[in-house]
Amino acid sequence: MQEKNIYKSTIKVPASDKFFYILLDIFLVFVLIIVLIPIWATITLSFRPSTFIGSNLEGMFLAPWKWSTAAYTALLGNRGFIQAFLNSLKILVFGVASALFMTVPLAYGLSVKTLPGRKFFNTFVLIPYLFSVGMIPTYFVVKNVGLIDHIAAVFIPGAVGTYNCIIMRGFFEGIPDELKESARIDGAPEWMVLIRIILPLSKPILMTIGLYYGVSFWNDFFHAMLYLNKSDLQPLPILLRNILLGASMNENLDVNAFGETPVSAIKAASVFMSAIPMILAYPFIQKYFTKGTLLGSVKG
């Protein structure tokens, strides 16, 4: 028994620290409740049946046998909503792929200490982060390139984010130089060092930056509003705005197609469905998220 007691922790937490942690726990629980109430209200509102009579506060606590999927059925049966959802998926997939394809080589190049003019290129990349060229010049560039009314116009202008590039560069700098030098001594070209050595060790930062890009492209409303004029190209954020405002700017959105389903339920269901892809993706990336951000920011 005495041998077992040797391994027991003898560290005592001061009473003042215990009181602080109790207050911190109470505060975090309070914040969690504040965050969850709007989410729960949106979910219950989206399942509200057309026969429901009561206030919005009462609707937040609907009994399960009073729930209805009419709003989701109406949305999934609407051609405009399906088209907008598919457009957003295209922007998400192609946007993340193209952004990583351009950000990874740039960040790796900036992380190579023997790169001629490395300080100049790092400063050059940092300039757009500090000074924006503005909306009108960017619009004319996109127009002259011929990307107006092309879905690529939403993700190509922002395919390389300076902040993401800096974080990724810091992660690459943290990889031991001995691994890179061993491959170079064996005659491997620089692109092979990147593919065979760097990328297999960079899963945390790739997942993290991919999540950053994915959330940005999925929620992008402004660029879609500027560059996409055709209704069949508009993504989900544009359609969601039209539903929430009660407008019918999208020709594919037939307001009468929702039938007798309450408008409030349609709005809530559209908001919840627009968040589902990010909700499903985050649990799989969460384990890489903190590690990738911290390791990249320490060196960056």
Buried (B, 14 or more C-beta within 10 A) or exposed (E): EEEEEEEEEEEEEEEEEEEEEEEEEEEEEEEEEEEEEEEEBBBBBBBBBEEBEEEEEEBBEBEEEEBBEBBBBBBEEBEBBEBBBEBBBBBBEBBBBBBBEBBBEBBBBBBBEEBEEBEEBBEEBBEEEEEEEEEEEBBEEBEEEEBBEBBBBBBBBBBBBBEBBBBBBBBBBBBEEEEBEEBBEEEBEBEBBBEEBBBEBBEBBBBBBBBBBBBBBBBBBEBBBBBBEEBEBBBBBBBBBBBBEEEBEBEBBEBEBBEEBBEBBBBBBBBBBBEEBBEEBEEEBEEBBEBBBBBBEEBB
